[in-house]
Structures are given as structure tokens and as C-alpha cells.
Amino acid sequence: MKQQKLHIKSKSVVVLALMVLGLSTWSSLSYAISDSVSFDVKVTVVAKTCIVNDNNPINVEFNDVIISKINDGIYEQNIPYTLDCDEPAAGQGLRLQFQGTGASFNTNLLQTSERDLGLQFKKDGTPFNLNSWQTFSYTNTLPALSVLAVASTSGGIDDGDFTATATFNVEYQ
């Protein structure tokens, strides 16, 4: 929390002119001059932040995946994470996002090192698109996040390891 004082001084000259009945002479000319006026404005700047996973990387392991069974929806892994937000109000509105590059066959899925394999993110069991914001309330129970492997229907997948990288963003609403 940071407080900052702002000092504003004002000096003005006001000239009033009044023309009566279209005459070209001034019937009245008045001057008002004010002296300096000072006042203080106090501003409190609050930068609330959230720390995701104690600022450590979040790793998700799929272990062994059978290529022919990828689209059966059985290769879904929980995303383990923690969230610590500064002084949140009860039920404070937050939003989260996984930011990354979309798969070539479906840009709503996260691209992996395997061209025809993408990852679908889910919040509390409901799929959501990559790079889209999802709202939630900050309570004792965080949203359950998971990721599901999805294969392209038009290409083949090679056996071997695959990797993917996304940025997990959380912010106050």
C-alpha cells in the first residue's frame, strides 16, 4: 500500500463583460482575482497480486499413452497448482487463462511437439478454449484444472515423448 500526496495550486483571473442592448460601450466591467488555494489529495494505491504455485513451474505427466485410444477421452491429467492472493475479499472475482500457441488442426487446443496432438484444458470438468479467460471466485476451494490429450482425425501420431508449454495467468476481476 502506497500513499502519495498531490498538491494543487490554482490562480485565476476572471473578467466579465456585459453589453447591454447592443450598445458598443461597456456598461460594466468587473474583475475578480483570487489568491492561491492549496489542498491535499491522498491517494492509496493498492497492487493486489496472486502467486501461482509458489512461482514454480507446473508439470503434468501423461506417462504411457496408447495412440489408438487418445480420442477415447481417457488421457486426462489433473493440473496440480496452488494459488495465494493478497488480501482477497470473500468470494473475490478472479479469472484464469492458459496462454499459448494453438495446435495446427484446432487452435482452441494447445500445440504440442507432436504435430497431430493437442491438449484441451478443462475447468471443473468443462472444456474451455486456449487463450480464453475463465472466471471463478477465490474461496477455500480452487477450480479443478485438467488437461486432455486430443488427436487430429486427419493425421498420424508418432510414438515417443511429446512436450507442450503454456503460460498460466491469474488476475483479479
QUIJO-V711559 format. One record per residue. N is the residue number from 1. RES is the residue in one letter. PHI is phi as a letter, one per 20 degrees, with the letter a starting at -180 (* if undefined). NEAR is the number of other ideal C-beta (glycine too) atoms within 8 Angstrom. D_LAST is the distance of its C-alpha to the last C-alpha in whole Angstrom. Layout:
[[N,RES,PHI,NEAR,D_LAST] [N,RES,PHI,NEAR,D_LAST]]
This chain:
[[1,M,*,5,19] [2,K,c,5,21] [3,Q,d,8,23] [4,Q,c,7,25] [5,K,e,7,27] [6,L,c,7,28] [7,H,d,6,31] [8,I,c,7,32] [9,K,d,7,36] [10,S,c,7,37] [11,K,c,7,41] [12,S,c,5,42] [13,V,c,7,45] [14,V,d,7,45] [15,V,d,7,48] [16,L,d,8,49] [17,A,c,7,52] [18,L,c,7,53] [19,M,d,9,56] [20,V,d,5,58] [21,L,l,4,60] [22,G,m,4,59] [23,L,f,7,62] [24,S,e,4,61] [25,T,d,4,62] [26,W,e,7,59] [27,S,e,7,60] [28,S,b,7,57] [29,L,c,7,55] [30,S,c,6,53] [31,Y,d,7,51] [32,A,c,7,48] [33,I,c,6,47] [34,S,d,7,44] [35,D,e,5,44] [36,S,f,6,41] [37,V,c,7,38] [38,S,d,7,36] [39,F,b,5,33] [40,D,d,7,30] [41,V,c,7,27] [42,K,d,7,25] [43,V,c,7,21] [44,T,d,7,19] [45,V,d,8,17] [46,V,d,5,14] [47,A,d,4,13] [48,K,e,9,11] [49,T,c,6,12] [50,C,c,12,12] [51,I,d,9,15] [52,V,e,10,16] [53,N,l,11,20] [54,D,l,6,21] [55,N,m,5,21] [56,N,d,5,24] [57,P,f,4,24] [58,I,d,10,23] [59,N,d,4,27] [60,V,c,9,27] [61,E,d,5,31] [62,F,e,8,33] [63,N,l,4,36] [64,D,e,4,39] [65,V,c,9,38] [66,I,e,6,41] [67,I,g,8,40] [68,S,f,4,42] [69,K,d,9,39] [70,I,g,13,36] [71,N,e,7,35] [72,D,e,5,36] [73,G,m,6,32] [74,I,e,5,34] [75,Y,d,10,32] [76,E,d,10,29] [77,Q,c,9,28] [78,N,f,8,25] [79,I,d,9,23] [80,P,f,5,23] [81,Y,b,10,20] [82,T,c,7,19] [83,L,b,11,15] [84,D,c,6,16] [85,C,d,14,13] [86,D,f,6,14] [87,E,k,5,14] [88,P,f,9,11] [89,A,f,5,12] [90,A,g,5,14] [91,G,m,7,11] [92,Q,g,11,8] [93,G,f,10,5] [94,L,c,15,5] [95,R,b,11,6] [96,L,c,13,10] [97,Q,b,11,13] [98,F,d,12,16] [99,Q,d,9,17] [100,G,a,12,21] [101,T,e,4,24] [102,G,f,13,25] [103,A,f,13,29] [104,S,f,5,31] [105,F,e,9,32] [106,N,a,9,29] [107,T,f,6,26] [108,N,e,7,23] [109,L,d,13,25] [110,L,f,16,25] [111,Q,f,10,28] [112,T,d,11,30] [113,S,f,6,33] [114,E,e,8,35] [115,R,g,6,35] [116,D,d,10,35] [117,L,c,14,33] [118,G,c,15,29] [119,L,c,13,26] [120,Q,e,11,24] [121,F,e,13,21] [122,K,c,13,20] [123,K,c,12,18] [124,D,l,6,19] [125,G,n,6,22] [126,T,d,6,21] [127,P,f,7,21] [128,F,b,8,18] [129,N,f,7,19] [130,L,g,13,19] [131,N,m,8,16] [132,S,d,7,14] [133,W,e,6,11] [134,Q,c,10,11] [135,T,e,7,8] [136,F,a,11,9] [137,S,d,7,10] [138,Y,e,10,11] [139,T,c,7,15] [140,N,f,2,18] [141,T,d,3,18] [142,L,e,8,16] [143,P,f,8,16] [144,A,f,8,19] [145,L,d,11,19] [146,S,b,11,22] [147,V,c,13,24] [148,L,d,11,27] [149,A,f,12,30] [150,V,c,11,31] [151,A,d,11,34] [152,S,f,11,35] [153,T,e,4,38] [154,S,d,5,40] [155,G,c,7,40] [156,G,d,4,41] [157,I,d,10,40] [158,D,e,5,42] [159,D,f,4,42] [160,G,p,4,41] [161,D,f,4,38] [162,F,c,8,35] [163,T,c,6,31] [164,A,b,10,28] [165,T,c,5,25] [166,A,b,9,21] [167,T,d,7,19] [168,F,e,12,16] [169,N,d,8,12] [170,V,c,11,10] [171,E,b,7,6] [172,Y,f,8,4] [173,Q,e,7,0]]
